[in-house]
Amino acid sequence: MRVQIRRTARKSRIALAPIREAIEKTLDGEKRPEAEVSVLIVNDVRIRALNRQYRGIDAPTDVLSFSMTEGEFANLHPETLGDVVISAQRAESQAKAAGHGVTDELKLLAIHGTLHLLGYEDETASGRARMLRLGRKYLRRVETS
């Protein structure tokens, strides 16, 4: 398994190891230990531009996932799942609203984005409930390791 993380957001206090561990626990739990995921941590300006370009939504969001298992890239490398892009600013504001730390929010967003790369959806109530349940499950695995 390979998890590559880069940050362009000017938040040097973001710890990358917990984000990597959250993704690794998710991939292990989903029986995809050899999978590869790339993570990019950006600011609201960048994620808004990506959201506008790829989803037609002109607003920042917390996390975006770009699958490499579909479309023209599907056959490049079967274990390369794709990219997860996380807004550091959204993570910070959501953590404050939820009453937990930014690191926990970043882990949740990384897990959520990884689940999307694995094919889970949150467009329906049942899909959303399943993703929330799995997100909590994998977050607990990180916290108990």
C-alpha positions in Angstrom: 0.0 0.0 0.0 1.2 3.4 -0.8 -0.3 6.7 0.4 1.3 9.9 -0.9 0.4 13.2 0.8 1.2 16.7 -0.2 0.0 20.0 1.1 -0.2 23.3 -0.6 -2.3 24.9 2.1 -0.2 27.0 4.3 -1.0 25.1 7.4 2.4 23.7 8.5 1.0 22.3 11.7 -1.1 19.7 9.8 0.3 16.3 10.9 0.4 14.0 7.9 1.1 10.7 9.7 -2.5 10.4 11.2 -4.0 11.1 7.7 -1.8 8.4 6.2 -2.8 5.9 9.0 -6.5 6.6 8.5 -6.3 5.8 4.8 -4.2 2.7 5.5 -6.7 1.4 8.0 -9.5 2.0 5.5 -7.7 0.2 2.7 -6.9 -2.7 5.1 -10.5 -2.9 6.3 -11.8 -2.9 2.7 -9.4 -5.7 1.7 -7.4 -3.4 -0.6 -4.0 -3.4 1.2 -2.0 -3.0 -2.1 -4.0 0.0 -3.2 -2.4 3.4 -3.9 -4.0 6.7 -2.9 -2.7 10.3 -3.4 -3.8 13.1 -1.0 -3.5 16.8 -1.6 -4.4 19.2 1.2 -5.3 22.6 -0.2 -7.0 25.9 0.7 -10.6 26.9 0.0 -9.6 28.9 -3.1 -8.1 25.8 -4.8 -10.8 23.3 -3.8 -13.5 25.7 -5.0 -11.8 25.9 -8.4 -11.6 22.1 -8.6 -15.2 21.8 -7.5 -16.3 24.3 -10.1 -14.2 22.7 -12.9 -15.2 19.0 -12.2 -18.6 19.2 -10.5 -20.0 22.5 -11.8 -20.4 23.8 -8.2 -18.9 27.2 -7.6 -18.3 26.8 -3.9 -15.6 25.3 -1.7 -16.2 21.8 -0.3 -14.5 19.7 2.3 -13.2 16.8 0.2 -13.2 15.7 -3.4 -12.2 12.3 -4.8 -10.9 11.7 -8.3 -11.0 8.0 -9.3 -8.3 6.4 -11.5 -10.4 3.2 -11.7 -12.9 4.7 -14.2 -12.7 6.3 -17.6 -9.5 6.7 -19.6 -7.2 5.9 -16.7 -9.0 2.7 -15.6 -6.4 0.3 -17.1 -3.2 2.2 -16.1 -2.5 0.4 -12.9 -5.3 -1.6 -11.1 -4.1 -0.7 -7.6 -4.0 3.0 -8.2 -7.3 4.1 -6.8 -7.0 7.9 -7.4 -6.7 11.2 -5.6 -8.3 12.7 -2.6 -8.3 16.5 -2.2 -9.0 18.0 1.2 -9.6 21.6 2.1 -7.6 22.5 5.2 -9.9 25.5 5.9 -13.1 23.4 5.7 -11.5 20.8 8.0 -10.7 23.5 10.5 -14.2 25.1 10.5 -16.0 21.7 10.6 -13.8 20.5 13.4 -14.7 23.6 15.4 -18.4 23.1 14.7 -18.2 19.4 15.7 -16.2 20.0 18.8 -13.2 17.9 18.0 -9.7 18.5 16.7 -8.6 19.4 13.2 -6.6 16.2 13.0 -9.7 14.1 13.7 -11.6 16.0 11.0 -8.7 15.5 8.5 -8.7 11.8 9.2 -12.5 11.6 8.7 -12.3 13.5 5.4 -9.4 11.3 4.3 -11.5 8.2 5.1 -14.5 9.6 3.4 -12.6 10.4 0.2 -11.0 7.0 0.2 -14.4 5.3 0.5 -15.5 7.3 -2.5 -12.5 6.0 -4.4 -13.5 2.5 -3.4 -16.9 3.0 -5.0 -19.1 4.1 -2.1 -21.6 6.9 -2.7 -23.4 9.3 -0.4 -26.0 10.7 -2.8 -28.7 8.6 -1.3 -29.8 8.4 2.4 -28.8 4.7 2.6 -25.4 5.4 0.9 -24.8 8.3 3.2 -25.6 6.3 6.3 -23.3 3.5 5.2 -20.4 5.9 4.5 -20.9 7.5 7.9 -20.9 4.1 9.6 -17.8 3.0 7.8 -16.1 6.4 8.5 -16.7 6.0 12.2 -15.6 2.3 12.1 -12.2 3.2 10.5 -11.7 6.2 12.6 -12.0 4.0 15.7 -9.4 1.6 14.2 -7.0 4.5 14.0 -7.7 5.7 17.5 -7.2 2.2 19.0 -3.9 1.4 17.2 
